[in-house]
Amino acid sequence: MLLAPSYPCPRTIAKLKLYLISIFSIAAFNVKELVSSTWASPRNLTTALPFLST
């Protein structure tokens, strides 16, 4: 079993998957909120642009 140490633990893979899923869901929610707020009033787009550039 020489290949066993080269593979990461299934537990760490599961943790990484959960981490990535949570990051993507939070990012998608923030983008959706930003788009809906800017769609409601285009004036918010100018205030949101500095946050988008960072």
Secondary structure, DSSP 4 states (H G I P E B T S, - for coil): --STTTSPPHHHHHHHHHHHHHHHHHHHHHHHHHHHHHHH-THHHHHHHHHHH-
